Amino acid sequence: MTKKLPTLSPVPNPSGGLRSQRINSLLDGMRSSSRYLEIGLNTGITFENVTAKRRWGVDPVVGFNQDKLPPGSRIFEQTSDSFFLSLPAGETFDFIYLDGLHQFEQALRDIENALAHLAPRGLILIDDVLPTSLLSCFRSQRMSNLAQKLLGDYSGRWHGDVYRAFAYLRNHLPHLAFTTCMEDPSGRPIHAQTILWVDVPDKTGVFAGGWWTRSRYRFFLPWFIFNRNKTKDMYRGMTDHSAIAQSLLKSQGS
Ligand SMILES: C[S@@+](CC[C@H](N)C(=O)[O-])C[C@H]1O[C@@H](n2cnc3c(N)ncnc32)[C@H](O)[C@@H]1O
């Protein structure tokens, strides 16, 4: 029997989902906010409720009905790598939400590709930058879920090792600025997301560190990531409201 897939609402509900609430607050404060790209869609809960006029989404396994898409939306049923490979160089987005495969190398490639297609004063939001437990940061989602079940501590949360990409960009990409929402929009201390923008536009294309530098981060151990005070400092963590206000103030200029 084939699974019945959900159909997206034709009109976004600005307070529809927690992740879209944060994205919509950011979009509201941007000078230009019409072109939105989401990497990793799942069932489309966020994509459905984002208020940008033009919404593009990418996922190799799309979990909703694509026959009836909301106006202005376009879906690419492929991996983020193949999407970016075929995207014309001049195609840019005001806002890019990265929520695809939660593994270090992939997250880093997604960040680099997103930067190459980010409009001036654009914003990138990266999901799942901070694991909530040792079990949520396994590189394999299947193993993470299995371990959670075996240990009787099942939450289904999987953050993978995106935090390693964060450590890399923090240390090697100084022309980027960022701040992190440490809570979800309802105020719970879970689901950290980092807002990233280009601080020094002239250096947008500069990526320090070759293969060896990157490879080392594959073995970087998360000794600090369960220490709330340390992570708050490292991730430039703030409450949802302050992080949104600060990133808008700094990225949009006067
Ligand atoms: C956490 S879900 C996305 C949730 C969605 N952004 C939301 O807010 O509701 C992660 C999605 O990433 C997709 N994914 C996995 N590997 C990917 C890849 N290489 N490129 C793009 N998407 C990928 C999965 O199929 C899955 O649907």
PDBQT file of the ligand as one rigid body, heavy atoms in Angstrom, charges set to zero:
ROOT
HETATM    1  C1  LIG A 301      15.289  17.232   9.678  1.00  0.00    +0.000 C 
HETATM    2  S1  LIG A 301      14.589  16.855   8.151  1.00  0.00    +0.000 S 
HETATM    3  C2  LIG A 301      14.138  18.445   7.515  1.00  0.00    +0.000 C 
HETATM    4  C3  LIG A 301      13.031  19.105   8.268  1.00  0.00    +0.000 C 
HETATM    5  C4  LIG A 301      12.461  20.348   7.612  1.00  0.00    +0.000 C 
HETATM    6  N1  LIG A 301      13.478  21.303   7.240  1.00  0.00    +0.000 N 
HETATM    7  C5  LIG A 301      11.478  21.036   8.556  1.00  0.00    +0.000 C 
HETATM    8  O1  LIG A 301      11.834  22.088   9.120  1.00  0.00    +0.000 OA
HETATM    9  O2  LIG A 301      10.388  20.499   8.741  1.00  0.00    +0.000 OA
HETATM   10  C6  LIG A 301      15.994  16.464   7.205  1.00  0.00    +0.000 C 
HETATM   11  C7  LIG A 301      15.705  16.171   5.743  1.00  0.00    +0.000 C 
HETATM   12  O3  LIG A 301      16.942  16.185   5.044  1.00  0.00    +0.000 OA
HETATM   13  C8  LIG A 301      16.828  15.331   3.953  1.00  0.00    +0.000 C 
HETATM   14  N2  LIG A 301      18.137  14.993   3.420  1.00  0.00    +0.000 N 
HETATM   15  C9  LIG A 301      18.928  13.937   3.752  1.00  0.00    +0.000 A 
HETATM   16  N3  LIG A 301      20.050  13.968   3.004  1.00  0.00    +0.000 NA
HETATM   17  C10 LIG A 301      19.972  15.074   2.205  1.00  0.00    +0.000 A 
HETATM   18  C11 LIG A 301      20.816  15.644   1.218  1.00  0.00    +0.000 A 
HETATM   19  N4  LIG A 301      21.984  15.078   0.894  1.00  0.00    +0.000 N 
HETATM   20  N5  LIG A 301      20.410  16.772   0.583  1.00  0.00    +0.000 NA
HETATM   21  C12 LIG A 301      19.222  17.350   0.913  1.00  0.00    +0.000 A 
HETATM   22  N6  LIG A 301      18.388  16.854   1.839  1.00  0.00    +0.000 NA
HETATM   23  C13 LIG A 301      18.754  15.733   2.483  1.00  0.00    +0.000 A 
HETATM   24  C14 LIG A 301      16.055  14.127   4.511  1.00  0.00    +0.000 C 
HETATM   25  O4  LIG A 301      15.422  13.406   3.460  1.00  0.00    +0.000 OA
HETATM   26  C15 LIG A 301      15.084  14.803   5.472  1.00  0.00    +0.000 C 
HETATM   27  O5  LIG A 301      13.818  14.957   4.883  1.00  0.00    +0.000 OA
ENDROOT
TORSDOF 0
